[in-house]
Amino acid sequence: MKMYKNDFPLLVFDTNLAYLDSGATSQKPQCVIDAVSEFYARKNSNIHRGIYKLSENATIEYEGVREKVKRFINAESSEEIVLTSGATESINLVAGSLSKYRPWSNEEEKRPLRVLLSVAEHHANIIPWQLNGCELKTVKYDSDFRLDIENYKSELSKGVDLVAINHVSNVLGTVNPIKEIVDLAHGAGARVLVDGAQAVPHLPVNVRELGADFYVFSGHKMCGPTGTGVLYAKMELLDSMEPIIGGGDMVERVGFDVSEWTGAPWKFEPGTPNIAGIIGLGRAIDYLYDIGFDEIRKKEVEIGKYALEKISRIDGLRLYGPDTMTDRVAVFSFAFDGIHAHDIASILDERNIAVRAGHHCCMPLHDGFINQPATVRASLYIYNEKNDIDRLADGLEEVKKILK
């Protein structure tokens, strides 16, 4: 199986680094770095407004990324793709718009939007709904670290407008059964927003097959630049939704009494965007396509099985997440009783092993379900090899010797 580490300059520069924090952000391949640099060095211009060749070419390249994203997630139209700064902005955009008006509802009453979340949601899929006055309900995970479908059905039956749920948990690594979740929600009259930030780097995503009404993700977790992301939404929803951020380039006509928006998706994209970053996102999509998701998944399952075996052998370590790679990605959160996660990460860092420590922006999951103030997370990607896992396992044994 091919080694991909040499495609990533930081890992070539620091050959002794075991980078195990791809769940926070992936490393960037040289082709993505080159695409961003080339734009600023040779193509820099604003988009949509200029009638000179440099601006027109920049616009064509930028809008071409929308088409790449459409193919990447199998949307029906590129106009269903809103280009954003990341999953966080995408969720805020939906929450802000839907909290004012539910385009699929004929209700006249002004009541809070009822949103059903899992206990394993990232803060970015909790706080936007709170800020917009939504009424939140939660679904449990079972003892096998999988979504409790019976509990989900029960909560749906109590009346829900929207289900907002992760495709893959950034703590547990669990892959949720999104199609089943969507089908059940639609049967109960609810719409579904899927947080795919942890899914798109690892799994092929087909939004039409899943049936999701909204699907969001970030570019920086899938080899793209930071400050880039996507909101996919079905066209009838985008057409009905109102923008919540105003500015230039999202209007047909502006007056002091009233203004008229342009159509979707551009009415949700005011101001000058992260042009170079979005072009870099397009190159990241090309890079992942060149590898192929069959290859990505094959490599991840192989190294994930190896990691599960090595980590689970460590005496006293508690691992959170499914115990096979069948319905999970290679994200492993764990803890030692009596040792704080920050101390573990600090000792590993002295050995040039980069892991995450804390609640991973999933405080309700840690406070309630896991019942740990913090965990250590090792999240793997295509550039990781078995020697990275060996070093992690050896480092954890050293932690025990030092702190136990």
N, C-alpha and C positions, 0 to 999 in steps of 0.2 A: 504494500500500500504506500502511495506517495507521501513523502513528508512535505508539509506546506510551510514549515517554519521559515524557510529561506525567502518566502515572498514578503516577509514582514520585517522592515528595516530595524525596528527597535529590538527584535529578538535576534537579529544578526549582529547588531552592535553589542548587545549584552548576552553573550552565549551562555552565561551562567544563571540567567534569570529563569525561574519557573513561574510563569505568569498564569495564575489560577483565579483571575478576577474578571473573566469575560462577561459574566452576568451584569457587571457594573458598566463596562464598556469593552468592546473587542479591540484588539490591535488592528492597525490599518495596513493593508498591503501597499506595496510601492506604486501599483497602478492607480490606486485611489489618491495617494499623495500627489502623484504626477498630474492627475486630472485637475485637482484643485490649484496646484502651482501654475499649470499651463494657462488656466483661465485668467488668473491675475497677471501673469507675465505677458500673455499674447492676445487675450480676448476680452479684457476687462471693459465692460460697458453695462449700463442699465438695460433692463428688458422692457418690452411691451410699448415703450413710449417713442423710441427713436426711429427715424425713417432713414438713417444712414446705415451702411452695410454692417459695421461692427455691432451695432445694437440689434439689427435684424438677425444676425448670425447667433448672437447670444440668446435671443428670444427663441430661436429654433432649437438650439441645444437644450435650453432650460425646459421648454415645453415637451421636448422629446423624452425627458425623464418621466413625465406624467404617463406617457405611452408605455415606457418600460415598466413602471409600477403596475399599470393596468395588466400587463401580461404576467408580471411576477405573482400577482395574487388572483389572476383570472377574473378581474372585474369585467362587467359588460361594456363599459365605456370609459375612456380616459377622463371624461367630465365628471365621473364619480370619484375622482382622486383629488383631494385637497392636500396641497403641499404645506407642511407646517414645520415648526421648530422641533417637534418630537411628540411622543405619545402623550406627554403631559398637556401640551397646548391642545392637542386633538381632543382629549377628553374634556378639557375646560370649555372648548368651543361648543361641543355637543351639550354639556351640562348647562351652559349659559343660555343657549338657544332654546332647548327643550323645557327648561324651567319656566320660560315665559309663555311658550305655546307648544302644545303637543299636536303636531300636524296630522296624526292618525286618529285623533279623538274629536268627537262632536260635543263633548261636555262643555257646558257653559260655566259651570262652577269653577271658582278660582281656589283650587286646593293644591297643596304641594305635590310635586311629582313623586310617585312611590317607586323607589329603586331598590332592587334586590341584589345584594353583593354576597360573595363568599367571604368567609373569615380569613382567607389567605390573600386578600387584595393588597396591592401596593398602595401606599398613601396617595399616589397620583390618581387612583381610582376610588378614593374615599372623599378626600378633601374637596374636590370640585363640586361634588353633589351637596356636601354640607354648606359650602359657601353660597350655593344657589337655593338654599332653603328646602331641599328635598327631604322626604321621609325615607329613612334607610331601614331595611330589613336585611338579615344575614342568613346564609346557609352554612351548615356545618361540614367539616370533613370527618371521615370515619377513622377508626383506629389503624387502618392500612394506609392512611394519608391520601385518600381519594375522596372526591366529592360525594357526599351522602345524597344520592338521588332521591330517596324516599323523603328526606327532609326538604329537598328542593321542591318536589311536587307539592308537599304540604304548604310551603310558604307561597308558592304560586297561587294556590287555591284561595288564599286570603286576599287577593287583589293586588296586582303589580302592574305598573305602567312599563317599566324598563328593567331588564336584567343587565347588569354590568359586571363582567367576569373575566378573569384571566384565562388565556388559552393554555399557558404554562406557568406554574407557580415559580416565582423567582427565589423562593426559599426551599420548597419541597421538591422542585423539579417535576412535579406531577403534570402530566398532559391531561387536561380535562376533555370529556367527550362532548365537544362543542356542538356537533350536529344534533345529538340527542337533546342537549340543553336548549338549543334554538327551537327544535320541533316542539318540545313541551311548552316553551314560552309562547310561541305563536299560537298553539292550541288554547292557551289561557288568555289570549288577547294582548300579550306583552311583546314589546320589541327587545332586541338584544344588541348590546355593545360588547365587543370582545377586545380585551387588551392583549394584543399579540406581540408585545415588545420582546418577550422571552421565547416566542415560538418561531418567528420568521428567520432567525439565524440558523435554526436547527431542522425545521420541518417544511415541506412544501405546503403552501396555503392556497386553498381554492375557495374564495369567498362565496361564489355562487353555489358550490357544492355544500358548504357549511350552512348557507342560508342566512348568515349574519346580516343584520341591518346596518351596523356600524362595525368597522374593524380598524384598530389604530396600532401603529408601531413606530419605533425610533430607528433612525439610520445608524446611529453610532454603536449599536449592539450587533450589527450585521456587516461589520467591516467598513461602514461608511463614516463620514465626518460627524462630529458633534453638531448640535443645533439643526438637525434635519429630521423630518418625520413625515408621517402620512396619516390622514383621515380618509378612509373609504366609507362612503355611505350610498345607499340605494338612491337612484336619481330622484325618485318622487319625494324622498325625504329632504334631500338637499334643496330641491326646488321650493319646498314649503318652509324651510327653516330660514330664520332671520339672522343676519350677521350680528356679532356682539362686539366686534372691533372695527372701528371706522378709520378711513384714511384715503389716500390716493390710490388710484388704479383698481378700485372695486365699484366704480360708479358709472352710470350712463349720463346722469345729469345732476348737478349740485345747485341748490338755491338756498337762501337763508330761511325760507319757510319749509321747504321739503326737498329731499334728494331721492334719486332713483338708483337702485343698485343694478349692476350688471348681473349676468346669469351665473349659476354655479358652474365650476367651483370657484371662479375668480372673485365672487362677492365675499368670500371668506379669506381672501389673501390680500389685505391692504398693505400699502407701503412697499418699500424695496425689500425683497426677500433675501435669504442667504443663497445667492445665485451660485457661487462657487461650490458651496456645500451641497446643494441639490445636484449639481453636475457630478460631484464626487459620489453622491448616493447612487446616481445612475451607473457610474463605473463600478461601484460595489456590487450592484445587481448583476452586471456583466461578469464580474469575477466569480460570484457564486454560481451563476449559470455555467460558466466554463468548467467548474469543478463538478457540478451536478448534485442534486439533493440526495440521490441514491448513494453517491460516494460519501457525502457529508454524513448521512445517517449511518452508513456502514462503519465509518471510522469512529463516529461518536459511540455507537453501541459497543464496539470493540474496546475502546479505552474506558468507557463507562463501566462495563463489566469488570474490567481489571481494577478500576478504582473501588468499586463496591466490595470486591473480594479483599483488597488490601486494607481498606479502611475498617471494614467490619471485623477484621481479625484483631484490631487494637483493643486490648483489654481496658475496660472502663469508659470507652468512647460510646456516646449515644448518637446514632444517626437518625435524622428525620427525613422521611420520604419513602416511596415505594422501594421494595427490596429487589426488584428486577428492572431491567432496562426496557421492558415491554411497553410501558406507558409512562415513561419519564424521559427527561433529557439529562445530560451529564452535569447536573447542579447538585452539590452535596453539602448540606448543612448539618453541623454536628456540635457536640459539646462534651466536655469532661465535667463531671460533678466536682464542685469545689474549686474549679479553676475558671477565672473570667476569660471570656472570649478575646478581649483585648490583649491580655497577657499572652495567650497562645499565638495570636497574630504577630505580636511584637517579637517573640522568640523565633518564629518562622521567618520574619523579615530579616533578622540577623543572618539567616542562612540564604538570603536572596530568594525567598519563596513568597510570592505576593498572593495573599488571600484577603477576603473581606471579613470583618468582625463587627457585630452589632445586631440591630434588629432588621437591617436590610430594608428599611422603609416599610416594614410589615409589623408594626408594634402590636396591633390587636391580635395577630396570630401568635406572637411570642408571649404576650400577656395571658392569653386565654388558652388556646389549643396546645401549644408547645409547653407553656408554663416555664419559660426560661427568659431571663432578662436580655440575653444576647446569645447568638450562636456564631460559629465560624463557618464561612461558606467558601468552598472551592468550586469554581465554575469553569468548565473546560470548553475548548473549542478546537477547530480543525488543526491548529498549529501545536497542540499539546501532544506529547508522546509519553510512553510508559515510564521513562526515566523521571519525568516530572512527578508522576504519582509515587514512584519509589522514594524520591526526595521528600515528598510530603509525608509519607508514612514514617520515614526515618526521623523527620523533624518532629512529628507528633510523639514518637517514642522518647525523644530528647526532652520534650515538654514535660512528660510524666516524670522523668528522672529529676528535672530541675524543680518542679513545682508541687509534685505530690508529696 
